[in-house]
Amino acid sequence: MREGGNSQQLALVVSCIGRRLLMGQHIIDEVEAAGVELGAEVPRLGFYSYGEIAPHSASGVCELHNQTMTVTAITEAA
């Protein structure tokens, strides 16, 4: 995400509520780590979900994945 030039960026962070329950107060460490990777200049917006549905890497069958965190980075370069 870090690049030179003039651009608008936003990161959408979705974390499973299972991670929140498992990590407790340490969940802020996860958010801060994502911020370090994205860069301090990139605003972050997020929420908790009840898991994600996606294809399993081995079987290709869609399954529920919980205790995951997904980050979608959106960039518009001028």
CNS distance restraints for C-alpha pairs under 8 A (distance, minus, plus):
assign (resid   1 and name CA) (resid  38 and name CA) 5.73 0.50 0.50
assign (resid   1 and name CA) (resid  39 and name CA) 7.24 0.50 0.50
assign (resid   1 and name CA) (resid  73 and name CA) 7.71 0.50 0.50
assign (resid   2 and name CA) (resid  38 and name CA) 6.95 0.50 0.50
assign (resid   2 and name CA) (resid  39 and name CA) 6.46 0.50 0.50
assign (resid   6 and name CA) (resid  77 and name CA) 6.47 0.50 0.50
assign (resid   6 and name CA) (resid  78 and name CA) 5.91 0.50 0.50
assign (resid   7 and name CA) (resid  75 and name CA) 6.84 0.50 0.50
assign (resid   7 and name CA) (resid  76 and name CA) 5.62 0.50 0.50
assign (resid   7 and name CA) (resid  77 and name CA) 4.30 0.50 0.50
assign (resid   7 and name CA) (resid  78 and name CA) 5.58 0.50 0.50
assign (resid   8 and name CA) (resid  75 and name CA) 5.69 0.50 0.50
assign (resid   8 and name CA) (resid  76 and name CA) 5.13 0.50 0.50
assign (resid   8 and name CA) (resid  77 and name CA) 6.39 0.50 0.50
assign (resid   8 and name CA) (resid  78 and name CA) 7.88 0.50 0.50
assign (resid   9 and name CA) (resid  42 and name CA) 5.77 0.50 0.50
assign (resid   9 and name CA) (resid  43 and name CA) 7.20 0.50 0.50
assign (resid   9 and name CA) (resid  73 and name CA) 7.26 0.50 0.50
assign (resid   9 and name CA) (resid  74 and name CA) 5.63 0.50 0.50
assign (resid   9 and name CA) (resid  75 and name CA) 4.42 0.50 0.50
assign (resid   9 and name CA) (resid  76 and name CA) 6.41 0.50 0.50
assign (resid  10 and name CA) (resid  42 and name CA) 5.73 0.50 0.50
assign (resid  10 and name CA) (resid  43 and name CA) 5.33 0.50 0.50
assign (resid  10 and name CA) (resid  44 and name CA) 6.08 0.50 0.50
assign (resid  10 and name CA) (resid  45 and name CA) 7.71 0.50 0.50
assign (resid  10 and name CA) (resid  73 and name CA) 5.93 0.50 0.50
assign (resid  10 and name CA) (resid  74 and name CA) 5.24 0.50 0.50
assign (resid  10 and name CA) (resid  75 and name CA) 6.58 0.50 0.50
assign (resid  11 and name CA) (resid  38 and name CA) 7.90 0.50 0.50
assign (resid  11 and name CA) (resid  42 and name CA) 6.85 0.50 0.50
assign (resid  11 and name CA) (resid  43 and name CA) 6.33 0.50 0.50
assign (resid  11 and name CA) (resid  44 and name CA) 4.79 0.50 0.50
assign (resid  11 and name CA) (resid  45 and name CA) 6.29 0.50 0.50
assign (resid  11 and name CA) (resid  71 and name CA) 6.61 0.50 0.50
assign (resid  11 and name CA) (resid  72 and name CA) 5.61 0.50 0.50
assign (resid  11 and name CA) (resid  73 and name CA) 4.37 0.50 0.50
assign (resid  11 and name CA) (resid  74 and name CA) 6.10 0.50 0.50
assign (resid  12 and name CA) (resid  44 and name CA) 5.95 0.50 0.50
assign (resid  12 and name CA) (resid  45 and name CA) 5.02 0.50 0.50
assign (resid  12 and name CA) (resid  46 and name CA) 5.47 0.50 0.50
assign (resid  12 and name CA) (resid  71 and name CA) 5.68 0.50 0.50
assign (resid  12 and name CA) (resid  72 and name CA) 5.07 0.50 0.50
assign (resid  12 and name CA) (resid  73 and name CA) 6.37 0.50 0.50
assign (resid  13 and name CA) (resid  44 and name CA) 6.89 0.50 0.50
assign (resid  13 and name CA) (resid  45 and name CA) 6.07 0.50 0.50
assign (resid  13 and name CA) (resid  46 and name CA) 4.41 0.50 0.50
assign (resid  13 and name CA) (resid  47 and name CA) 6.75 0.50 0.50
assign (resid  13 and name CA) (resid  69 and name CA) 7.21 0.50 0.50
assign (resid  13 and name CA) (resid  70 and name CA) 5.88 0.50 0.50
assign (resid  13 and name CA) (resid  71 and name CA) 4.58 0.50 0.50
assign (resid  13 and name CA) (resid  72 and name CA) 6.52 0.50 0.50
assign (resid  14 and name CA) (resid  46 and name CA) 5.42 0.50 0.50
assign (resid  14 and name CA) (resid  47 and name CA) 5.30 0.50 0.50
assign (resid  14 and name CA) (resid  48 and name CA) 5.74 0.50 0.50
assign (resid  14 and name CA) (resid  49 and name CA) 6.59 0.50 0.50
assign (resid  14 and name CA) (resid  69 and name CA) 5.69 0.50 0.50
assign (resid  14 and name CA) (resid  70 and name CA) 5.28 0.50 0.50
assign (resid  14 and name CA) (resid  71 and name CA) 6.45 0.50 0.50
assign (resid  15 and name CA) (resid  19 and name CA) 6.97 0.50 0.50
assign (resid  15 and name CA) (resid  20 and name CA) 7.89 0.50 0.50
assign (resid  15 and name CA) (resid  46 and name CA) 7.75 0.50 0.50
assign (resid  15 and name CA) (resid  47 and name CA) 6.54 0.50 0.50
assign (resid  15 and name CA) (resid  48 and name CA) 4.94 0.50 0.50
assign (resid  15 and name CA) (resid  49 and name CA) 6.09 0.50 0.50
assign (resid  15 and name CA) (resid  51 and name CA) 7.83 0.50 0.50
assign (resid  15 and name CA) (resid  67 and name CA) 7.43 0.50 0.50
assign (resid  15 and name CA) (resid  68 and name CA) 6.04 0.50 0.50
assign (resid  15 and name CA) (resid  69 and name CA) 4.19 0.50 0.50
assign (resid  15 and name CA) (resid  70 and name CA) 6.37 0.50 0.50
assign (resid  16 and name CA) (resid  20 and name CA) 6.99 0.50 0.50
assign (resid  16 and name CA) (resid  48 and name CA) 5.34 0.50 0.50
assign (resid  16 and name CA) (resid  49 and name CA) 4.78 0.50 0.50
assign (resid  16 and name CA) (resid  50 and name CA) 5.40 0.50 0.50
assign (resid  16 and name CA) (resid  51 and name CA) 5.08 0.50 0.50
assign (resid  16 and name CA) (resid  52 and name CA) 7.72 0.50 0.50
assign (resid  16 and name CA) (resid  66 and name CA) 6.07 0.50 0.50
assign (resid  16 and name CA) (resid  67 and name CA) 5.11 0.50 0.50
assign (resid  16 and name CA) (resid  68 and name CA) 5.55 0.50 0.50
assign (resid  16 and name CA) (resid  69 and name CA) 6.21 0.50 0.50
assign (resid  17 and name CA) (resid  21 and name CA) 6.31 0.50 0.50
assign (resid  17 and name CA) (resid  48 and name CA) 5.36 0.50 0.50
assign (resid  17 and name CA) (resid  49 and name CA) 5.74 0.50 0.50
assign (resid  17 and name CA) (resid  50 and name CA) 5.69 0.50 0.50
assign (resid  17 and name CA) (resid  51 and name CA) 7.40 0.50 0.50
assign (resid  17 and name CA) (resid  67 and name CA) 7.10 0.50 0.50
assign (resid  18 and name CA) (resid  22 and name CA) 6.06 0.50 0.50
assign (resid  18 and name CA) (resid  50 and name CA) 7.31 0.50 0.50
assign (resid  18 and name CA) (resid  51 and name CA) 7.82 0.50 0.50
assign (resid  18 and name CA) (resid  66 and name CA) 6.62 0.50 0.50
assign (resid  18 and name CA) (resid  67 and name CA) 4.98 0.50 0.50
assign (resid  19 and name CA) (resid  23 and name CA) 5.81 0.50 0.50
assign (resid  19 and name CA) (resid  27 and name CA) 7.62 0.50 0.50
assign (resid  19 and name CA) (resid  67 and name CA) 4.77 0.50 0.50
assign (resid  19 and name CA) (resid  68 and name CA) 6.96 0.50 0.50
assign (resid  20 and name CA) (resid  24 and name CA) 5.55 0.50 0.50
assign (resid  20 and name CA) (resid  27 and name CA) 6.09 0.50 0.50
assign (resid  23 and name CA) (resid  27 and name CA) 5.51 0.50 0.50
assign (resid  26 and name CA) (resid  30 and name CA) 7.30 0.50 0.50
assign (resid  27 and name CA) (resid  31 and name CA) 6.70 0.50 0.50
assign (resid  28 and name CA) (resid  32 and name CA) 6.09 0.50 0.50
assign (resid  29 and name CA) (resid  33 and name CA) 6.07 0.50 0.50
assign (resid  30 and name CA) (resid  34 and name CA) 6.32 0.50 0.50
assign (resid  31 and name CA) (resid  35 and name CA) 6.28 0.50 0.50
assign (resid  32 and name CA) (resid  36 and name CA) 6.28 0.50 0.50
assign (resid  33 and name CA) (resid  37 and name CA) 6.45 0.50 0.50
assign (resid  34 and name CA) (resid  38 and name CA) 6.12 0.50 0.50
assign (resid  35 and name CA) (resid  39 and name CA) 5.71 0.50 0.50
assign (resid  35 and name CA) (resid  40 and name CA) 6.18 0.50 0.50
assign (resid  35 and name CA) (resid  42 and name CA) 7.78 0.50 0.50
assign (resid  35 and name CA) (resid  44 and name CA) 7.75 0.50 0.50
assign (resid  36 and name CA) (resid  40 and name CA) 6.58 0.50 0.50
assign (resid  38 and name CA) (resid  42 and name CA) 6.37 0.50 0.50
assign (resid  50 and name CA) (resid  66 and name CA) 6.98 0.50 0.50
assign (resid  51 and name CA) (resid  64 and name CA) 6.46 0.50 0.50
assign (resid  51 and name CA) (resid  65 and name CA) 5.57 0.50 0.50
assign (resid  51 and name CA) (resid  66 and name CA) 4.21 0.50 0.50
assign (resid  51 and name CA) (resid  67 and name CA) 6.65 0.50 0.50
assign (resid  51 and name CA) (resid  68 and name CA) 6.90 0.50 0.50
assign (resid  52 and name CA) (resid  64 and name CA) 5.69 0.50 0.50
assign (resid  52 and name CA) (resid  65 and name CA) 5.15 0.50 0.50
assign (resid  52 and name CA) (resid  66 and name CA) 6.25 0.50 0.50
assign (resid  52 and name CA) (resid  68 and name CA) 7.52 0.50 0.50
assign (resid  53 and name CA) (resid  62 and name CA) 6.27 0.50 0.50
assign (resid  53 and name CA) (resid  63 and name CA) 5.44 0.50 0.50
assign (resid  53 and name CA) (resid  64 and name CA) 4.56 0.50 0.50
assign (resid  53 and name CA) (resid  65 and name CA) 5.99 0.50 0.50
assign (resid  54 and name CA) (resid  61 and name CA) 7.93 0.50 0.50
assign (resid  54 and name CA) (resid  62 and name CA) 4.95 0.50 0.50
assign (resid  54 and name CA) (resid  63 and name CA) 5.75 0.50 0.50
assign (resid  54 and name CA) (resid  64 and name CA) 6.73 0.50 0.50
assign (resid  54 and name CA) (resid  65 and name CA) 7.15 0.50 0.50
assign (resid  55 and name CA) (resid  59 and name CA) 7.62 0.50 0.50
assign (resid  55 and name CA) (resid  60 and name CA) 4.93 0.50 0.50
assign (resid  55 and name CA) (resid  61 and name CA) 5.01 0.50 0.50
assign (resid  55 and name CA) (resid  62 and name CA) 3.92 0.50 0.50
assign (resid  55 and name CA) (resid  63 and name CA) 6.06 0.50 0.50
assign (resid  56 and name CA) (resid  60 and name CA) 4.92 0.50 0.50
assign (resid  56 and name CA) (resid  61 and name CA) 5.59 0.50 0.50
assign (resid  56 and name CA) (resid  62 and name CA) 6.01 0.50 0.50
assign (resid  56 and name CA) (resid  63 and name CA) 6.39 0.50 0.50
